[in-house]
Amino acid sequence: MLRVDQVSKHFTSGKKGQITKAVDEISLTLQPNEIFALIGESGSGKSTLAELIAGLQQPTSGTITWTEEWRESKKDKKDNEDSKDNKDNKDDKDKRDKPSSRIQLVFQNPDRSMNPYWRVKDIIAEPLRLSKYPKQKAYSLAEELLAKVKLNADFMDRYPSECSGGQKQRIAIARALSMSPTLLVADEITSALDPTIEDELLQLLLSLKQSEGMSILYITHRLDTISGFADRVAVMKDGVIQEMGETETILAEPKSEYTRALLRAVWFG
Ligand SMILES: Nc1ncnc2c1ncn2[C@@H]1O[C@H](COP(=O)(O)OP(=O)(O)OP(=O)(O)O)[C@@H](O)[C@H]1O
C-alpha cells in the first residue's frame, strides 16, 4: 500500500514569482491490486501528482510512503513462488534474479520514450540490460512480455515506425512490465487512440492487473472511460481532490458540482 499524506507541490514562475499550486494538500491511499483513476481537466495537477508518487518530483510539503504491508505482500508472493519453483532449473533461477523496480511509468506519447532506430526487442529489453541482465535472456523475456501484451513474436524485429499507436503503447507497457512493478502509472496512455483501440488497451490493463498482481494509477481527462475499469477514482480540479471513492458510486451519484459538470459534458458532448 502507498500512502500520500497532505502532499503539496507549488511552483514559482515568471518575473513576479507567481505561485501555482499544482497539487495542494492531497491525501489518498493506493491499495494493492487496484486500478485507481485520477480524473481532471488539463492543468488540474494529475501529472504532477503522478510524478510526485513516482518520485520524479519532490513535494513542497507532505509525505509519500510505501507501507510495510505492501512490501511484505509482494515479498510473501515472491517467496511462495520461489518455494514452488524447481531450484535446480537455471532458467527459472535467472528469472527470479531478474531486476525489478517498484514503479514504472507509461506516457501519452510512446514516441518520446522510444528510440526510433532501435528494434522492439531492444526497446523492451532496455531496462533489463541497464540492470546488467544477460542479453539473450533479456531477449527471450522480451518475447514473453510481447505475448503478455498480446503482440506476436514478429514484432521483436520491427522498428517503432512499423507499429501503430496502439501497438506502440503495448510495447511501452511490455517494457514497463519487464521490471515487475508493484505500481504501473499510466498517464493519458489512450488519449491519442481511437475508441476501439482504447477499449482493447483498457481490457489488456485489466487482465494484467490480475495476472501481474500489480496496481495501476490511471490518469485521464475523460470520465467516460473508467466505468467497469477503475476500482476507485479521484476527481481533481486546481490541484485539489473534489471527490474520491468507488468508481461506480461516483458515476451514479456524484457529490461535487464539478464532477456533475464533467459528467454532463460526457453525456451532452
Ligand atoms: N515545472 C513547472 N513550473 C511551473 N508550473 C508548472 C510546472 N509543472 C506544472 N506546472 C503547472 O501546474 C499545473 C498542473 O499541471 P499538470 O501538468 O500536473 O496538470 P495535468 O492535469 O496533468 O494537465 P494535462 O492533462 O494537460 O497534462 C498547471 O497549471 C501547470 O502549468
Residues whose N, C-alpha, C, O or C-beta is under 5 A from the ligand:
A	BS01	LIG	F11 S13 T20 A22 E41 S42 G43 S44 G45 K46 S47 T48
